[in-house]
Amino acid sequence: MRILLIHSDYLRYKTKSKTKIAEKIEDEKKGGEFDNALVVFTAVEREDEKDADAIIESAVSEIMNVSSQVKPDNVIIYPYAHLSSSLSSPDAAKNILKGMESKLKEEGVAVSRIPFGWYKSFEISCKGHPLSELSRTITVKPKEEEKAEEEPSKWYILNKGELSDPEGYEYENEDLRKLMMYELGKMESSGEEPPHVKLMREKGLSDYEPSADVGHLRWYPKGRLIRDLLSDYVYNLVTEYGAMPVETPIMYDLADEAIRTHADKFGERQYRMGTKKELMLRFACCFGAFRILSDSFLTWKNLPVGLYELSTYSFRLEKRGEVVGLKRLRGFTMPDFHSVCRDIPQSMEEFERQIDMCMQTGDDLNVNYEVIFRATQDFFDENKEWMYKAAEKVGKPMLLEILPRRKHYWISKMDFAAIDYLGRPIENPTIQIDVESAERFDINYINEKEEEEYPIIIHCSPTGSIERVIGSLLEKTAIELREDPKKMPMLPVWLSPIQVRVLPIAERHFDFALSLAEYLKDSNIRVDVDERSETVGKKIRNAGKEWVPYTIVIGDNELEKDQFNVNIRETNEKVSMDKDELIARIHDEIKGMPFRKLPLPLRLSKRVNF
């Protein structure tokens, strides 16, 4: 049900003509005028027919709540189909509207109901105070006793086919212990801000956008470059695994029953907009991918088949207090890979392939993942040996959650998490076996017998959101510095916005420094020149603050020979090499990784200070 509540100085209406579904009314109901009225424009929806009594109760509760605040003399129930494009049957709508009227009368409210099914003219004067215009979506509230009966999950440590009590397990891996403590609700919040929030600002990558909703970021050129490189990386990875890239809208009409049902499973964390249609900003790429698949002709010979989209952006209305830095946002960039499989056996084969893909991202990014394998009790009982085999691909102990029954669209999933400086997980890759969405979105394929079947769908994000990847990398540098204060923090060379900085000592060295920089730039090295009027020591310190992997000081000696003392940040040593040796070294370090040119002026003196 959709309602629009207007606290008005007055409402005047007059019936003009009736439709085929109009209710019979007495003459006195053909017009009316009400002062100080709370007018409840109401659209009864198809979903409301499933439990009319409960929807009446929820609607009346909301009306009573608003009425207690604005204190009208009258409450007017006004049938208004334009609030929704997913309307109930006329008979159901009339019964529910009458039920709301009766229930409000029982509560002692002075209530009137405007006739259903008539064309009407009306005039309304809104009072204009902060509560005078409110829109609400009315749903059936879950029963408390049903919540209370929910069985808890069973938790284990799974290692080499053996299950152990997670609380009595002897952990060799401290990160796994921290993950267990967090998942079992035994970790207390320190209230500290994770260090990556300070680092993303210090390094000129990103910051909160104060003019937007909370949890939305502005990205500066260096941060945008890193995001783009990571996006290129995932694109290359998934297409190697056979995914076909697509692009779909960010906004969907909730009048589409399949989309509404899928959205409702996500709960309240949604951006919704009320126009002539009720629209929702996507929280993942599922909606668009599933609509493409439902309109496609698939046969058993096509499967498995995968679609990939990088969502710029997806939106989740996270609680304000949970929004922090790059770890939890309301607007984020999510790589979404959906694979269509014939059946459960084929989906399990594809799941194993995607474990390899997710593990590869940890290796390529040099980020340690701890793993949670989750499954329903039924799936675990029937496929225990396969789960043990799949877990072996990770090559180390993991947390295992067994759910008593299926609560979501998936029957099994594997989540990979980096552990941050504060010991809390940053959710990164995920793989999920979805047994609901194909039927809901009418995705089918033709089997060998030329019969239609619903497939199984695997959801996979090989890295998790791009923002969380950057957050994980920054948190990793903070952890390494805590463990070894002498260690030089840095990003992987292929992700470092500046890979080489050339530092001329004096003005007479500028031309040579610029010539060297151009040579490196032509060899696909991101390089810049600090030709500002600063001491060499300060220039070196500034390069260190920006985590530049390689710096070259150019003085008189460098003008006379083709050898340079290159400062290598990772090892904190100076190595003599010529420009081609430096190029070869960097190319070897970034081999197989994407490259983009530096989107900043070559000379530091020309740069904007963001």
C-alpha positions as CSV (number, residue, x, y, z in Angstrom):
1,M,0.0,0.0,0.0
2,R,1.1,3.5,-0.8
3,I,-0.3,6.5,1.1
4,L,0.3,10.2,0.9
5,L,-0.8,12.1,4.0
6,I,-1.6,15.8,3.6
7,H,-2.6,17.9,6.7
8,S,-4.9,20.5,5.1
9,D,-6.8,23.6,6.1
10,Y,-9.6,22.2,4.0
11,L,-10.6,19.5,1.5
12,R,-13.5,20.0,-0.9
13,Y,-14.5,17.3,-3.4
14,K,-17.3,16.6,-5.9
15,T,-18.0,13.5,-7.9
16,K,-18.4,14.0,-11.6
17,S,-19.0,10.6,-13.2
18,K,-18.6,7.0,-12.3
19,T,-16.4,4.3,-13.8
20,K,-17.3,0.6,-14.3
21,I,-15.9,-0.2,-10.9
22,A,-17.6,2.6,-9.0
23,E,-19.3,1.8,-5.7
24,K,-22.9,2.7,-5.2
25,I,-23.3,5.9,-3.0
26,E,-26.0,8.0,-1.5
27,D,-26.4,11.6,-2.7
28,E,-24.8,13.1,0.4
29,K,-21.5,11.2,-0.6
30,K,-21.3,12.9,-4.0
31,G,-19.6,15.9,-2.5
32,G,-18.2,17.2,0.8
33,E,-16.1,19.7,2.6
34,F,-13.8,19.0,5.6
35,D,-11.8,21.5,7.7
36,N,-8.5,20.8,9.5
37,A,-8.4,17.4,7.8
38,L,-5.6,14.8,7.5
39,V,-6.2,13.6,4.0
40,V,-4.9,10.1,3.3
41,F,-4.5,9.5,-0.4
42,T,-4.4,5.8,-0.7
43,A,-3.4,3.2,-3.4
44,V,-4.1,-0.4,-2.5
45,E,-1.6,-2.7,-4.2
46,R,-1.6,-6.3,-5.4
47,E,0.7,-7.4,-2.6
48,D,-1.8,-6.2,0.0
49,E,-4.3,-8.9,-1.0
50,K,-2.2,-11.6,0.6
51,D,-3.1,-10.4,4.1
52,A,-5.7,-7.7,4.0
53,D,-6.3,-7.7,7.8
54,A,-2.6,-7.1,8.5
55,I,-2.3,-4.4,6.0
56,I,-5.3,-2.6,7.4
57,E,-3.8,-2.8,10.9
58,S,-0.5,-1.4,9.7
59,A,-2.1,1.4,7.7
60,V,-4.3,2.4,10.6
61,S,-1.3,2.3,13.0
62,E,0.6,4.7,10.7
63,I,-2.4,7.1,10.3
64,M,-2.9,7.1,14.0
65,N,0.7,7.9,14.6
66,V,0.7,10.9,12.2
67,S,-2.7,12.0,13.5
68,S,-1.4,12.1,17.1
69,Q,1.3,14.6,16.0
70,V,-0.7,17.0,13.7
71,K,-4.0,16.7,15.6
72,P,-6.6,17.1,12.8
73,D,-10.4,17.4,13.3
74,N,-11.0,14.9,10.6
75,V,-9.3,12.0,8.9
76,I,-10.2,11.5,5.2
77,I,-9.5,8.3,3.3
78,Y,-9.2,9.2,-0.3
79,P,-8.8,6.4,-2.9
80,Y,-5.9,7.5,-5.2
81,A,-4.7,4.9,-7.7
82,H,-2.0,7.2,-9.2
83,L,0.4,6.4,-6.3
84,S,1.1,3.0,-7.7
85,S,1.2,1.0,-11.0
86,S,0.8,-2.3,-9.2
87,L,-2.8,-2.0,-8.1
88,S,-4.9,-4.6,-6.4
89,S,-8.2,-5.8,-7.8
90,P,-11.1,-3.2,-7.3
91,D,-13.0,-5.5,-4.9
92,A,-9.9,-6.0,-2.7
93,A,-9.2,-2.3,-2.7
94,K,-12.8,-1.4,-1.7
95,N,-12.8,-4.0,1.1
96,I,-9.4,-2.8,2.5
97,L,-10.5,0.9,2.3
98,K,-13.7,0.1,4.1
99,G,-11.7,-1.9,6.7
100,M,-9.5,1.1,7.3
101,E,-12.5,3.3,7.8
102,S,-14.1,0.8,10.3
103,K,-10.9,0.4,12.2
104,L,-10.4,4.1,12.6
105,K,-14.0,4.5,13.8
106,E,-13.3,1.9,16.4
107,E,-10.4,4.0,17.6
108,G,-12.7,6.9,18.1
109,V,-11.4,8.9,15.1
110,A,-13.7,11.2,13.1
111,V,-13.2,9.5,9.7
112,S,-14.8,9.8,6.3
113,R,-14.1,7.8,3.2
114,I,-14.3,9.3,-0.3
115,P,-16.2,7.2,-2.9
116,F,-14.2,4.6,-4.8
117,G,-14.3,4.4,-8.6
118,W,-15.7,7.8,-9.3
119,Y,-14.1,10.7,-11.3
120,K,-13.9,13.6,-8.9
121,S,-12.8,17.2,-8.7
122,F,-11.2,18.3,-5.5
123,E,-9.6,21.3,-3.9
124,I,-7.1,21.1,-1.1
125,S,-5.1,23.6,0.9
126,C,-2.0,22.1,2.5
127,K,-1.0,23.7,5.9
128,G,2.7,23.8,4.9
129,H,4.3,22.8,8.2
130,P,7.1,20.1,8.4
131,L,4.7,17.2,8.9
132,S,2.0,18.4,6.5
133,E,3.2,16.3,3.6
134,L,4.3,12.7,4.3
135,S,4.5,9.6,2.1
136,R,4.5,6.1,3.4
137,T,4.9,2.6,2.1
138,I,2.7,0.3,4.2
139,T,3.7,-3.4,4.6
140,V,2.8,-6.2,6.9
141,K,5.0,-6.1,10.0
142,P,6.6,-9.4,11.0
143,K,5.3,-11.1,14.0
144,E,7.5,-10.9,17.1
145,E,6.9,-14.6,18.0
146,E,8.1,-15.7,14.6
147,K,11.4,-13.8,15.2
148,A,11.8,-15.4,18.6
149,E,11.5,-18.9,17.2
150,E,14.4,-18.5,14.7
151,E,17.1,-21.0,15.3
152,P,20.7,-19.8,15.5
153,S,23.4,-20.9,13.1
154,K,26.0,-23.5,13.9
155,W,29.6,-22.4,13.7
156,Y,32.7,-24.4,13.1
157,I,36.3,-24.1,12.0
158,L,36.7,-26.2,8.9
159,N,40.2,-27.5,8.2
160,K,41.2,-30.4,5.9
161,G,37.7,-32.0,6.1
162,E,37.5,-31.8,9.9
163,L,35.2,-29.6,12.0
164,S,36.2,-28.0,15.3
165,D,34.5,-25.8,17.9
166,P,35.6,-22.2,16.9
167,E,35.8,-21.1,20.5
168,G,38.1,-24.0,21.6
169,Y,40.2,-24.1,18.4
170,E,43.9,-23.3,18.7
171,Y,44.4,-20.5,16.2
172,E,47.7,-20.2,14.4
173,N,46.3,-17.4,12.4
174,E,45.3,-14.3,14.5
175,D,43.3,-12.9,11.6
176,L,41.0,-15.9,11.5
177,R,40.5,-15.7,15.3
178,K,39.5,-12.0,14.9
179,L,37.0,-12.9,12.2
180,M,35.5,-15.6,14.4
181,M,35.2,-13.2,17.3
182,Y,33.4,-10.7,15.1
183,E,31.0,-13.1,13.4
184,L,30.1,-14.7,16.8
185,G,29.4,-11.3,18.3
186,K,32.2,-11.5,20.8
187,M,34.2,-8.5,19.6
188,E,33.6,-5.1,21.3
189,S,33.8,-1.9,19.3
190,S,36.7,0.3,20.2
191,G,34.9,3.3,18.7
192,E,38.1,4.2,16.9
193,E,38.2,5.5,13.3
194,P,40.0,3.0,11.0
195,P,43.3,4.5,9.8
196,H,42.4,4.3,6.1
197,V,40.1,7.3,6.6
198,K,43.0,9.6,7.5
199,L,45.2,8.0,4.8
200,M,42.7,8.5,2.0
201,R,42.7,12.2,2.8
202,E,46.4,12.5,3.5
203,K,47.3,10.9,0.1
204,G,44.8,13.1,-1.8
205,L,42.7,10.1,-2.9
206,S,39.2,10.9,-1.7
207,D,37.1,12.5,1.0
208,Y,33.5,12.8,2.2
209,E,31.3,15.0,0.0
210,P,29.5,17.4,2.5
211,S,26.9,18.5,-0.1
212,A,25.7,14.9,-0.7
213,D,24.1,12.4,1.5
214,V,26.4,10.8,4.1
215,G,28.4,7.8,2.7
216,H,29.1,9.4,-0.7
217,L,32.6,10.4,-1.6
218,R,34.4,12.8,-3.9
219,W,37.4,11.4,-5.7
220,Y,40.5,13.4,-6.5
221,P,42.6,12.6,-9.6
222,K,45.0,10.1,-7.8
223,G,42.1,8.3,-6.2
224,R,40.1,8.2,-9.4
225,L,43.2,6.7,-11.2
226,I,43.5,3.9,-8.6
227,R,39.7,3.2,-9.0
228,D,40.0,3.1,-12.7
229,L,43.1,0.7,-12.6
230,L,41.2,-1.6,-10.2
231,S,38.2,-1.5,-12.5
232,D,40.4,-2.4,-15.5
233,Y,41.9,-5.2,-13.5
234,V,38.6,-6.8,-12.7
235,Y,37.4,-6.4,-16.2
236,N,40.4,-8.2,-17.6
237,L,40.1,-10.9,-15.0
238,V,36.4,-11.7,-15.5
239,T,36.6,-11.6,-19.3
240,E,39.4,-14.1,-19.1
241,Y,37.0,-16.3,-17.2
242,G,34.4,-15.9,-20.0
243,A,32.2,-13.1,-18.7
244,M,30.5,-10.9,-21.2
245,P,30.3,-7.2,-20.1
246,V,27.0,-5.4,-20.1
247,E,25.7,-2.1,-18.8
248,T,22.2,-1.6,-17.2
249,P,20.3,1.2,-15.6
250,I,20.8,2.3,-12.0
251,M,17.1,2.9,-11.4
252,Y,14.2,0.4,-11.4
253,D,10.4,0.5,-11.2
254,L,9.0,-1.3,-8.2
255,A,5.8,-2.0,-10.0
256,D,7.7,-4.9,-11.6
257,E,6.7,-7.7,-9.2
258,A,10.0,-9.6,-9.6
259,I,12.1,-6.5,-8.9
260,R,9.9,-5.6,-5.9
261,T,10.2,-9.1,-4.4
262,H,14.0,-9.2,-4.9
263,A,14.3,-5.7,-3.4
264,D,12.2,-6.5,-0.4
265,K,14.6,-9.3,0.5
266,F,17.2,-6.6,1.0
267,G,15.1,-5.0,3.7
268,E,15.0,-1.3,4.5
269,R,18.5,-0.3,3.1
270,Q,17.2,1.1,-0.1
271,Y,17.0,4.5,-1.8
272,R,13.5,4.8,-3.0
273,M,11.9,7.7,-4.9
274,G,8.2,8.5,-5.3
275,T,7.3,10.1,-8.6
276,K,4.5,9.0,-10.8
277,K,6.2,5.6,-10.4
278,E,7.8,4.2,-7.3
279,L,11.4,3.9,-8.2
280,M,14.4,2.3,-6.5
281,L,18.2,3.0,-7.0
282,R,19.8,-0.4,-7.4
283,F,21.9,-1.9,-4.6
284,A,23.5,-4.4,-7.0
285,C,23.6,-5.1,-10.7
286,C,21.3,-8.2,-10.3
287,F,18.1,-6.4,-11.5
288,G,19.5,-5.3,-14.9
289,A,21.5,-8.6,-15.5
290,F,18.4,-10.7,-14.7
291,R,16.2,-8.7,-17.0
292,I,18.7,-9.2,-19.9
293,L,18.8,-12.9,-19.1
294,S,15.1,-13.2,-19.0
295,D,14.8,-11.7,-22.5
296,S,17.6,-14.0,-23.9
297,F,17.2,-17.3,-25.6
298,L,19.4,-19.8,-23.7
299,T,20.0,-23.5,-24.4
300,W,21.9,-26.1,-22.4
301,K,24.7,-25.7,-25.0
302,N,25.3,-22.1,-23.9
303,L,25.7,-22.9,-20.2
304,P,27.5,-21.9,-18.1
305,V,27.3,-18.3,-19.4
306,G,28.2,-15.2,-17.5
307,L,27.4,-11.5,-17.6
308,Y,29.6,-8.8,-15.9
309,E,28.9,-5.3,-15.0
310,L,30.8,-2.7,-13.0
311,S,28.2,-0.7,-11.2
312,T,29.0,3.0,-11.0
313,Y,27.2,3.3,-8.7
314,S,25.2,1.0,-6.5
315,F,23.3,2.4,-3.5
316,R,22.6,1.1,-0.1
317,L,20.9,3.2,2.6
318,E,23.3,2.0,5.4
319,K,22.6,3.3,8.9
320,R,24.2,6.7,9.4
321,G,26.3,5.4,12.4
322,E,27.7,2.5,10.3
323,V,28.9,4.6,7.4
324,V,32.7,4.9,7.6
325,G,35.4,5.8,5.1
326,L,35.8,3.4,2.3
327,K,34.6,0.4,4.3
328,R,30.9,1.1,4.4
329,L,29.3,3.6,2.0
330,R,25.8,4.5,0.6
331,G,27.2,4.9,-2.9
332,F,29.9,2.5,-4.1
333,T,31.4,0.8,-7.2
334,M,30.7,-3.0,-7.3
335,P,32.0,-5.5,-9.8
336,D,29.1,-7.9,-10.3
337,F,29.5,-11.2,-12.2
338,H,26.5,-13.4,-12.7
339,S,26.9,-17.0,-14.1
340,V,23.9,-19.0,-15.4
341,C,24.3,-22.8,-14.8
342,R,22.2,-25.7,-15.8
343,D,21.8,-27.3,-12.4
344,I,23.3,-27.6,-8.9
345,P,26.2,-29.9,-10.1
346,Q,27.2,-27.5,-12.8
347,S,26.9,-24.5,-10.4
348,M,29.3,-26.3,-7.9
349,E,31.8,-26.8,-10.7
350,E,31.6,-23.1,-11.6
351,F,31.8,-22.2,-7.9
352,E,35.1,-23.9,-7.7
353,R,36.5,-22.0,-10.7
354,Q,35.4,-18.8,-9.1
355,I,37.2,-19.7,-5.8
356,D,40.4,-19.7,-7.9
357,M,39.5,-16.3,-9.4
358,C,38.8,-14.8,-6.0
359,M,42.0,-16.2,-4.5
360,Q,43.9,-14.8,-7.4
361,T,42.7,-11.3,-6.5
362,G,44.2,-11.7,-3.1
363,D,47.5,-12.8,-4.6
364,D,47.6,-10.0,-7.2
365,L,46.7,-7.3,-4.6
366,N,48.9,-8.9,-1.9
367,V,46.0,-8.8,0.5
368,N,45.4,-11.6,3.0
369,Y,41.8,-13.0,2.9
370,E,40.2,-14.9,5.7
371,V,37.2,-17.0,4.5
372,I,33.7,-17.8,5.7
373,F,31.9,-20.7,4.0
374,R,28.2,-20.6,4.6
375,A,25.4,-23.1,3.7
376,T,22.0,-24.2,4.7
377,Q,21.8,-27.4,6.8
378,D,20.0,-29.3,3.9
379,F,22.7,-28.3,1.4
380,F,25.5,-29.1,3.8
381,D,24.1,-32.6,4.6
382,E,23.6,-33.4,0.9
383,N,26.9,-31.9,-0.4
384,K,29.3,-32.2,2.6
385,E,32.1,-33.8,0.6
386,W,31.9,-31.2,-2.1
387,M,32.1,-28.4,0.5
388,Y,35.2,-30.0,2.0
389,K,36.8,-30.3,-1.4
390,A,35.9,-26.6,-2.3
391,A,37.4,-25.5,1.0
392,E,40.7,-27.2,0.3
393,K,41.2,-24.8,-2.7
394,V,41.6,-22.0,-0.2
395,G,44.5,-24.0,1.4
396,K,44.0,-23.0,5.1
397,P,41.4,-23.2,7.9
398,M,38.2,-21.2,7.5
399,L,35.0,-20.4,9.4
400,L,32.0,-22.5,8.5
401,E,28.4,-21.3,9.2
402,I,25.5,-23.8,8.9
403,L,22.1,-22.1,8.7
404,P,19.2,-24.1,10.0
405,R,17.1,-23.2,6.9
406,R,17.3,-21.0,3.9
407,K,16.5,-17.4,4.7
408,H,17.9,-15.8,1.6
409,Y,18.0,-16.5,-2.2
410,W,21.3,-18.5,-1.8
411,I,21.9,-22.0,-0.4
412,S,25.6,-21.7,-0.1
413,K,28.2,-18.8,-0.3
414,M,31.8,-18.1,0.3
415,D,32.8,-14.7,1.7
416,F,36.4,-13.5,1.7
417,A,37.4,-10.7,4.1
418,A,40.5,-8.7,4.8
419,I,41.0,-7.8,8.5
420,D,41.6,-4.1,9.2
421,Y,43.8,-2.4,11.7
422,L,41.1,-2.6,14.4
423,G,40.7,-6.3,13.9
424,R,37.4,-6.1,12.0
425,P,36.6,-7.7,8.6
426,I,36.4,-5.7,5.4
427,E,34.1,-7.8,3.2
428,N,35.8,-8.3,-0.2
429,P,35.1,-11.1,-2.7
430,T,31.9,-13.2,-2.5
431,I,30.5,-16.2,-4.4
432,Q,26.8,-17.3,-3.9
433,I,24.6,-20.1,-5.3
434,D,21.2,-18.5,-6.0
435,V,18.2,-20.9,-6.3
436,E,15.4,-18.3,-6.4
437,S,16.1,-15.6,-8.9
438,A,15.8,-17.6,-12.1
439,E,12.2,-18.5,-11.4
440,R,11.3,-15.1,-10.0
441,F,12.6,-13.3,-13.1
442,D,11.5,-16.0,-15.5
443,I,15.0,-16.8,-16.7
444,N,14.9,-20.2,-18.4
445,Y,16.9,-22.3,-20.8
446,I,16.0,-25.2,-23.2
447,N,17.4,-28.5,-22.1
448,E,18.5,-31.5,-24.2
449,K,14.9,-32.7,-24.4
450,E,13.8,-29.3,-25.7
451,E,12.0,-28.5,-22.4
452,E,12.2,-25.3,-20.5
453,E,14.0,-25.3,-17.2
454,Y,14.9,-22.7,-14.6
455,P,18.7,-22.5,-14.2
456,I,20.9,-21.9,-11.1
457,I,22.6,-18.5,-10.9
458,I,25.9,-17.8,-9.3
459,H,26.6,-14.3,-8.0
460,C,30.3,-13.3,-7.7
461,S,32.2,-10.2,-7.0
462,P,35.8,-11.1,-7.5
463,T,37.1,-8.3,-5.3
464,G,34.2,-6.8,-3.5
465,S,33.5,-3.1,-4.0
466,I,36.4,-1.1,-5.5
467,E,36.2,1.3,-2.5
468,R,36.7,-1.6,-0.1
469,V,39.7,-2.9,-2.1
470,I,41.4,0.5,-1.7
471,G,40.4,0.6,2.0
472,S,42.0,-2.9,2.5
473,L,45.2,-1.8,0.9
474,L,45.4,1.3,3.1
475,E,44.6,-0.7,6.2
476,K,47.3,-3.2,5.3
477,T,49.9,-0.4,5.2
478,A,48.8,0.7,8.7
479,I,49.1,-2.9,10.0
480,E,52.5,-3.4,8.5
481,L,53.8,-0.1,10.0
482,R,52.5,-1.2,13.5
483,E,54.3,-4.5,13.2
484,D,57.5,-2.9,11.8
485,P,57.9,0.9,12.3
486,K,60.8,0.9,9.9
487,K,58.8,-0.5,7.0
488,M,58.0,2.0,4.2
489,P,54.3,2.0,3.5
490,M,53.3,1.9,-0.2
491,L,50.8,0.7,-2.7
492,P,51.6,-1.9,-5.3
493,V,53.7,-0.2,-8.0
494,W,51.0,-0.8,-10.6
495,L,48.5,1.1,-8.4
496,S,50.9,3.8,-7.3
497,P,49.6,7.1,-8.9
498,I,53.2,8.3,-9.3
499,Q,55.7,5.4,-10.0
500,V,58.8,7.6,-10.5
501,R,59.6,11.1,-9.4
502,V,62.6,13.0,-10.8
503,L,64.2,15.6,-8.5
504,P,66.4,18.2,-10.2
505,I,68.7,19.9,-7.7
506,A,69.1,23.2,-9.5
507,E,67.5,25.1,-12.4
508,R,70.4,24.0,-14.7
509,H,69.2,20.4,-14.2
510,F,65.6,21.0,-15.2
511,D,65.9,20.3,-18.9
512,F,67.7,17.1,-18.3
513,A,65.1,16.0,-15.7
514,L,62.2,16.8,-18.0
515,S,63.9,15.0,-20.9
516,L,64.4,11.9,-18.7
517,A,60.7,12.1,-17.5
518,E,59.5,12.3,-21.1
519,Y,61.5,9.2,-21.9
520,L,60.0,7.3,-19.0
521,K,56.5,8.5,-19.8
522,D,56.9,7.3,-23.4
523,S,57.7,3.8,-22.0
524,N,54.3,3.8,-20.0
525,I,55.8,4.8,-16.7
526,R,53.8,7.3,-14.6
527,V,56.4,9.9,-13.8
528,D,56.6,13.5,-12.7
529,V,59.2,16.2,-12.0
530,D,59.5,18.2,-8.8
531,E,61.1,21.4,-10.2
532,R,59.8,23.6,-7.4
533,S,62.1,25.9,-5.5
534,E,62.6,23.5,-2.5
535,T,65.7,21.9,-1.0
536,V,66.5,18.4,-2.3
537,G,65.8,17.0,1.2
538,K,62.3,18.5,1.3
539,K,61.6,17.1,-2.2
540,I,62.7,13.7,-1.1
541,R,60.5,13.9,2.0
542,N,57.5,15.0,-0.1
543,A,58.0,12.1,-2.4
544,G,58.1,9.8,0.7
545,K,54.8,11.3,2.0
546,E,53.2,10.4,-1.4
547,W,54.6,6.9,-1.3
548,V,56.4,7.2,-4.6
549,P,58.1,3.9,-5.2
550,Y,61.2,5.3,-7.1
551,T,62.9,8.7,-6.9
552,I,65.9,9.9,-8.9
553,V,67.9,12.9,-7.9
554,I,69.4,14.8,-10.9
555,G,72.6,16.8,-10.2
556,D,75.8,17.6,-12.1
557,N,77.1,14.0,-12.0
558,E,73.9,12.7,-13.6
559,L,74.3,15.2,-16.5
560,E,77.6,13.7,-17.4
561,K,76.7,10.0,-17.4
562,D,73.8,7.7,-18.1
563,Q,73.7,6.1,-14.6
564,F,71.5,7.3,-11.8
565,N,71.2,6.5,-8.1
566,V,67.6,5.4,-7.8
567,N,66.0,5.5,-4.4
568,I,63.8,2.3,-4.0
569,R,61.1,2.8,-1.4
570,E,60.3,-0.8,-0.8
571,T,63.8,-1.8,0.2
572,N,64.9,1.7,1.4
573,E,68.1,1.4,-0.6
574,K,69.9,3.2,-3.5
575,V,70.7,1.3,-6.6
576,S,72.7,2.5,-9.6
577,M,71.0,1.9,-12.9
578,D,70.4,3.5,-16.3
579,K,67.0,4.6,-17.5
580,D,66.4,1.4,-19.5
581,E,67.2,-0.8,-16.5
582,L,64.7,1.2,-14.4
583,I,62.1,0.8,-17.1
584,A,62.7,-3.0,-17.3
585,R,62.5,-3.3,-13.5
586,I,59.2,-1.4,-13.2
587,H,57.7,-3.3,-16.2
588,D,58.7,-6.6,-14.5
589,E,56.9,-5.5,-11.3
590,I,53.7,-4.5,-13.1
591,K,53.7,-7.3,-15.6
592,G,50.2,-8.5,-16.4
593,M,48.5,-5.5,-14.6
594,P,46.6,-2.7,-16.4
595,F,48.2,0.6,-17.0
596,R,46.8,4.1,-17.3
597,K,48.7,7.4,-18.0
598,L,49.1,10.0,-15.2
599,P,46.1,12.3,-15.2
600,L,48.1,15.2,-13.7
601,P,50.6,17.8,-15.0
602,L,54.1,16.5,-15.4
603,R,55.5,19.4,-13.4
604,L,54.6,19.6,-9.7
605,S,54.6,23.4,-9.9
606,K,51.6,23.2,-12.2
607,R,49.4,21.1,-10.0
608,V,46.3,22.0,-8.1
609,N,46.5,21.4,-4.3
610,F,43.2,19.6,-3.6
